Amino acid sequence: MKKLSLLFIAVVFMIACKNDSKDSSESEQVVATKKPVVYVSNFPLHYFAERIGGNQIDLRFPMKNAGSITNWKPETETITKMQEADFVFINGASFEKWLMSISLPESILINTTRDLESSLLESGNVFTHSHGEDGAHEHNEIASLTWLDLELANKQAEVIANHLMVKFPEHKVEFQTNFEKLSEDLLGLDLNFKELTHTNPSLAVVFSHPVYQYFEKAYDLKGRDLHWEPTYELNHDRKHDIEHLKKDEDFKFLIWEAKPLTETQTKLEEMGIYSIVINPVYSVPENSNYFKEMQSNYNQLSKIFNALNE
């Protein structure tokens, strides 16, 4: 009887050890297969990270459905999840206003324009803030839409690739290959833009909104800025402003962020001003991506130069 009891105990112990070993193995497998969690703060960065990381990362873009990405503020639950992420890639250049009110670990918060300070441009806006007892100070605000310069966009994508490769060397070859393909696309389109605008470097245009600073500099466009929304009608005051501007600048093309009202477009054409849409790509386009939108921008800009060369 004693021998049977000992045998029973031995069998139970062996089964328990086997189960513990199985549970441990399954737990290790879950840890091993868990994808790196990567957050991004805007749509272009989402495109870069998606192209580079592919299926090897858990990519998150919490402000995707926000009405205004520039005015987005994270909820408490989102902040907690971001603090636990492997990386939070941000645009920098004054884009993420929400960072002024939350705290994220420096080790995971990666500013993709940190090393591009010499290439950053002023927006033309001035903001005031205080430094303790020193009182209020005025500063020129930095323009944020760096990704409209495809050469800068490529450097931002490279920052993402380098950080992923260093932290997750097991996927280094895949990340490097994916980045090289992305870089080829970005720099190829960048060259297309430069070759196009080089054909008429003295072209004068007007921009509906002051958001194209990097686009203007990268592709040698000379333009004045308005503060017009695509939904604006061409009322008496705006017509008066545009007439004076046309007299001063002698321009024929007005570049919009989105398609203007048909009535506005028609009235402008009667004045000899033609509307072109260059999407700044700071919101999420429908059934498209960053690169497709930049290709579309190239096609739109081509209309100007093709018309001038006819």
C-alpha positions in Angstrom: 0.0 0.0 0.0 2.9 2.3 0.9 4.6 1.5 -2.4 1.4 2.4 -4.4 1.1 5.7 -2.5 4.7 6.6 -3.4 4.1 5.6 -7.0 1.0 7.8 -7.2 2.9 10.8 -5.7 5.7 10.3 -8.2 3.3 10.2 -11.2 1.5 13.4 -10.0 4.8 15.1 -9.6 5.9 14.2 -13.1 2.7 15.4 -14.6 2.9 18.7 -12.6 6.5 19.2 -13.8 5.5 18.5 -17.4 2.6 21.1 -17.2 4.9 23.7 -15.6 7.4 23.1 -18.3 4.6 23.5 -21.0 3.2 26.7 -19.4 6.7 28.1 -19.1 7.4 27.3 -22.8 4.2 28.8 -23.9 4.9 31.9 -21.8 8.3 32.3 -23.3 6.8 31.9 -26.8 4.3 34.7 -26.1 7.1 37.0 -25.0 9.2 36.1 -28.0 6.4 36.7 -30.5 5.2 39.9 -29.0 5.6 42.7 -31.6 7.4 45.9 -30.7 4.8 48.6 -30.0 5.4 51.8 -32.0 3.5 55.0 -31.8 3.6 57.9 -34.3 2.3 61.4 -34.1 1.2 62.2 -37.7 0.2 60.6 -41.0 3.6 60.8 -42.9 5.4 59.2 -39.9 2.8 56.5 -39.9 3.5 55.8 -43.6 7.3 55.7 -43.0 7.0 53.4 -40.0 4.6 51.1 -41.8 6.9 50.8 -44.9 9.9 50.1 -42.7 8.5 48.0 -39.9 6.0 46.0 -42.0 4.4 43.1 -40.1 7.2 43.1 -37.5 5.8 46.0 -35.5 2.6 46.9 -33.7 2.0 50.3 -35.2 -0.4 52.7 -33.5 -1.6 56.1 -34.6 -4.1 57.3 -31.9 -4.9 60.6 -33.5 -5.9 59.0 -36.8 -9.6 59.9 -36.5 -9.1 63.2 -34.8 -10.9 66.1 -36.4 -7.7 68.2 -36.1 -4.4 66.3 -35.6 -2.6 69.6 -34.7 -5.1 70.2 -31.9 -5.3 66.6 -30.7 -5.0 65.8 -27.0 -4.5 62.3 -25.7 -6.8 60.7 -23.1 -5.4 59.3 -19.9 -5.6 55.7 -21.2 -3.8 56.6 -24.4 -1.0 58.3 -22.4 -0.5 55.2 -20.2 -0.2 53.0 -23.3 2.2 55.4 -24.9 4.4 55.4 -21.8 4.6 51.6 -22.1 5.5 51.6 -25.8 8.9 50.7 -27.3 9.0 53.9 -29.3 7.0 57.1 -29.8 8.2 58.7 -32.9 7.3 62.4 -33.2 7.7 65.0 -35.9 9.2 67.7 -33.8 9.5 71.2 -35.3 6.7 72.4 -33.0 4.1 70.0 -34.4 3.1 68.1 -31.3 1.5 70.8 -29.1 0.0 68.0 -26.9 3.5 67.2 -25.6 3.4 70.4 -23.5 0.9 68.8 -21.2 2.0 65.2 -20.8 5.2 63.4 -19.9 6.8 60.5 -21.8 10.1 58.7 -21.0 13.0 60.3 -22.9 14.3 56.8 -23.8 11.2 56.1 -26.0 10.4 59.6 -27.3 12.2 60.0 -30.6 12.1 63.4 -32.3 12.7 62.7 -36.0 13.9 66.2 -36.8 16.2 66.7 -33.8 19.3 66.5 -35.9 17.8 68.7 -38.7 17.7 71.9 -36.7 19.8 73.8 -39.4 17.1 72.9 -41.9 14.1 74.0 -39.9 12.3 77.1 -41.0 10.3 79.8 -39.3 6.5 79.8 -39.8 6.2 83.6 -39.6 4.1 83.4 -36.4 5.3 84.7 -33.1 4.4 83.2 -29.7 4.9 84.5 -26.2 5.8 82.5 -23.1 7.5 83.0 -19.7 10.6 81.6 -18.0 9.9 81.9 -14.3 11.0 85.3 -12.9 12.4 86.4 -16.3 9.0 87.4 -17.5 7.5 87.0 -21.0 9.6 86.3 -24.1 8.7 86.3 -27.7 9.9 83.6 -30.1 9.4 82.9 -33.7 7.4 79.7 -34.2 8.9 76.9 -36.2 7.1 75.7 -39.3 6.0 72.1 -38.8 5.3 70.5 -42.2 8.8 69.2 -42.8 7.6 66.2 -44.8 6.6 68.5 -47.7 10.4 68.5 -48.4 10.9 64.9 -49.6 14.6 65.1 -48.8 13.8 66.0 -45.2 11.1 63.3 -45.1 13.7 60.7 -46.1 15.9 61.8 -43.2 13.0 61.5 -40.8 12.3 58.0 -42.2 16.0 57.1 -41.7 15.7 58.0 -38.0 12.8 55.6 -37.6 14.8 52.8 -39.4 17.9 53.3 -37.4 16.2 53.1 -34.0 14.2 50.0 -35.0 17.4 48.3 -36.3 19.3 49.1 -33.1 16.7 48.0 -30.7 15.5 44.9 -32.6 18.6 43.6 -34.4 16.8 40.3 -35.2 14.8 42.2 -37.8 17.7 44.4 -39.0 18.0 43.0 -42.5 14.3 43.4 -43.1 14.1 46.9 -41.7 17.2 48.0 -43.7 15.8 46.5 -47.0 12.4 48.2 -46.4 14.0 51.5 -45.7 16.2 51.4 -48.8 13.1 50.8 -51.0 11.2 53.7 -49.2 14.3 56.0 -49.6 14.5 55.2 -53.3 10.8 56.2 -53.7 11.2 59.4 -51.7 14.4 60.7 -53.2 13.2 59.7 -56.7 10.1 61.8 -56.3 12.2 64.6 -54.7 14.4 64.7 -57.8 11.3 64.8 -60.1 10.0 67.9 -58.2 13.4 69.6 -58.5 13.7 68.9 -62.2 10.2 70.2 -62.8 10.5 73.5 -61.0 14.0 74.1 -62.4 12.4 74.7 -65.8 11.0 78.0 -64.6 12.7 79.2 -61.4 11.2 82.7 -61.6 7.6 81.5 -61.4 5.4 83.5 -58.9 2.5 81.8 -57.2 0.2 82.6 -54.3 -0.6 80.1 -51.5 -4.0 80.0 -49.8 -2.4 79.3 -46.4 1.1 79.8 -44.9 1.8 76.1 -44.4 4.1 75.4 -47.4 7.4 76.8 -46.1 9.4 73.6 -46.7 7.7 72.9 -50.0 8.6 76.4 -51.2 12.2 76.2 -50.2 12.9 72.6 -51.4 11.4 73.2 -54.8 12.4 76.9 -55.3 8.9 78.3 -55.4 8.4 82.0 -54.8 5.0 82.9 -53.3 3.0 85.1 -51.1 0.6 83.7 -48.5 -3.1 84.3 -47.9 -5.2 83.0 -45.0 -8.0 81.5 -47.1 -9.9 78.3 -46.4 -11.2 76.2 -49.3 -14.7 76.9 -48.1 -14.4 80.7 -48.4 -16.5 82.5 -50.9 -14.9 85.2 -53.0 -16.7 88.1 -51.4 -16.0 91.8 -52.0 -13.1 92.1 -49.6 -11.3 89.0 -50.7 -11.8 90.0 -54.4 -10.3 93.4 -53.6 -7.3 91.8 -51.8 -6.6 89.4 -54.6 -6.8 92.1 -57.3 -4.2 94.2 -55.5 -2.0 91.2 -55.0 -2.2 90.3 -58.6 -1.3 93.8 -59.6 1.8 93.6 -57.3 2.9 90.0 -58.1 1.5 89.4 -61.6 0.7 85.7 -60.7 -1.6 83.3 -62.5 -1.8 80.4 -60.0 -3.3 80.0 -56.5 -2.3 76.9 -54.6 -4.9 75.6 -52.2 -4.8 72.9 -49.5 -8.0 71.4 -50.8 -10.4 72.0 -53.7 -12.0 75.4 -53.4 -15.7 76.1 -53.9 -16.6 75.8 -57.6 -18.1 79.3 -57.6 -14.8 80.7 -56.1 -12.7 78.8 -58.6 -14.8 80.1 -61.5 -14.6 83.7 -60.4 -10.9 83.5 -60.0 -10.5 82.1 -63.5 -12.5 85.1 -64.8 -9.7 87.2 -63.2 -7.0 85.1 -64.9 -6.1 83.1 -61.7 -6.1 79.3 -61.9 -6.5 77.0 -58.8 -4.2 74.2 -58.1 -4.5 71.8 -55.1 -1.3 70.8 -53.2 -2.3 68.6 -50.3 -0.1 69.4 -47.2 -0.9 65.8 -46.0 -1.3 66.6 -42.3 -4.7 64.8 -42.1 -5.5 61.3 -43.2 -6.6 61.1 -46.8 -9.3 58.7 -47.9 -8.1 55.5 -49.6 -4.7 56.9 -50.1 -1.3 57.3 -48.4 1.4 59.9 -48.0 3.4 58.9 -51.0 0.4 58.8 -53.3 -0.6 62.2 -52.1 2.9 63.6 -52.8 2.7 62.0 -56.3 -0.6 63.7 -56.8 1.0 67.0 -55.7 3.7 66.5 -58.3 1.0 65.9 -61.0 -0.8 69.1 -59.8 2.3 71.2 -59.9 3.1 69.8 -63.4 -0.1 71.5 -64.6 1.4 74.9 -63.9 4.8 74.2 -65.5 3.3 72.4 -68.5 0.9 75.3 -69.1 3.8 77.8 -69.0 5.9 75.7 -71.4 3.2 75.4 -74.0 
